[in-house]
């Protein structure tokens, strides 16, 4: 991480980042510019968004899928921008740049983010009480690592190369292969 920036709070960071080129996240008070994406990463994000949206529609659930670009505040010094997120219940206001109550968060692995996605983002996302599922998609291996909130402080993990991921709550399934671009 760069140390060229002064430590920021999320309140300072969000207006700052909105005026900057590129995409940024805040990690422990330090702004971090996100790397350019490989085409496989971008295609996987798109497929995941469409698969989640279609599953929600087919089940008639009061949920919305948001693509990357929406911030999720972890604490006073951290906000992440997942590759997709699902919010159930009231619609996020049209001028919002933050999602406060995500039910499902999706990150697509890239070589530069794997350690963060499996570490600080895993614990960070599950520090938000509304988060029920955290899906980490590995586009190179076509693997889904499905972390689900369990009883108490437990996080249950399944590594999936096929079949369906049961996302309950809110109450739908999505085929693992639908989360990745066709081969």
N, C-alpha and C positions, 0 to 999 in steps of 0.2 A: 504494500500500500504506500501511496505517496505521503510524505510528511510536509509537502509544500503548502498545505492548507492549514488554517487554524481549525481547531475542533469546533464543530457546529452542533446545534440541536436540530431536531427535525423541523421545528418552526423556522429556524434560520435557513436550513437547507432547501426546503421545498420551493420557496420563491426564488432562491439563488439558482437552483437547478432548472427551473422552468425557463429561465432566460439564457441558458447555455446551449451550445451545440452538442450533439451527441446525447447519449443516455447515461444517467448517473444513478448511483445508489449511495447510501450513507452507512458506513460500517464503523461502529464505535466512535462516532463523531467525525470521521474522516470521509470526505467525498471521494468516491471511486468511480472513474469512468469505465463504462462497460465496453468490452472489446467488440470489434466488428464480428458478425456472425458468418459462419460457413453456410452454404446453401442448404445442406442437409439439416442444419439447426433450424433455419427459417421454415423449411418445408415441414419439419416435425411439429413446430409450434402451430403452424396453420392446420395441420391434420388433427392435432389434439383439440384445438379450439372448435373445429367443425364437429368432431366426434362427440365432444361434451355437449355442445349446443343441441345436436340432434337427439342425443339420449335424453336430455332434459325435456325437449319438446315432445318426444314420443311418450314420455311418462307424465306429461301435463303438470310438471312441477313449477312452483312460483320462484324459479331461479334464473339467474342471468350469468352468462359467461363473458368475461372481460379478457381481451388480448393483452399482451404486454403494454406497458405504458402507464398502468395504474400503480401507484405506490401503496405499499402495505407497511404501516408503522409498527415496528417491533417494540421499541421503547424510546426514551427521549433522545437517544443518540444513534438510532438505527432505523432505516427504512429501506425495504427491498422492492424490486420491481420484477415480480415473477413473469414467466412466459405466458401464463394464463391463470385465471382465478375464477371461482364460482361463488356467487353470493345468492343466498336464498332469503326470501322475505321481501321487505320494501326495496324498491329500486334505488340505486345510488343516485343522488342528485346530479342533474346534467352538467353542472359546473365543477363537480368534485374532481380532485386529482388523486385522492386517497380512497382506499377501500378500508373501512374500519372493522368489518365483520365477515371476512372470507370464511366459507365453509370448506372449500377445496383450493389448494394451491398447487400449481404445476411448474416445475423447472425442467428445462431441457439441458442435459449435460453438454459442456464443451470442454476441450482440453484445459482451458484456463480457469474454469469455475468448478470443477468436480469436487475438490476438497472443501470449498465453501458450501456448495450445495448439500453435501453429505454431513457437514459439521455445523457451522454456525447458523445456517439457514434452517436446518432441521430443528434445532433447539429453539431458534427464534420464532419460526412459524408456530410451533406447538406451544409457545408461551402465550399465544392469543387464544382465549377460551373458545371462540367460535370455530377454530380450525379443527376439522374432523379428519381430513385426509391431506397428505402431501405426496404427490406423485413426482418421482424423479424419472425422466425418460432418457434412456441412453440410446441415441439414434444409431450409433455405430454397431452396437450389439443387438439392437431392437429388444431391449429389456426395459420393463417397468419395475421400479422399486416403489412399492406401495406401502407407505407408512400410514397407519390408522390409529386414531386415539383409542386407547383401550380403557380398562377400568383403572380408577385412581390416576397415578402418574405414568402408567404403562403406555408405551407406544409399540403397537404390533407391526411387524414388517413382513411383507411377502415379496419375493423376487419372482417376476412373472415373464415368461417368454411366449405365452399363448393363453388362450382362455379368456375369461372376463374378469375385470376388476369390479367388485361389488362396492359401490359407494353409498353406504347406508349408515347414518343419514347422509344425504337427504332422501335417498331411495331410488337409485338407478344403477344400471350396469353399463359398462363400456367395454367393447372387445379390445384386447391388447393390440391386435394388428391394426385396428382402426386409428390408433394414436400415432401411427407412423406412416410415412409416404409409401405408396405401393412400390413394390420391388420391380 
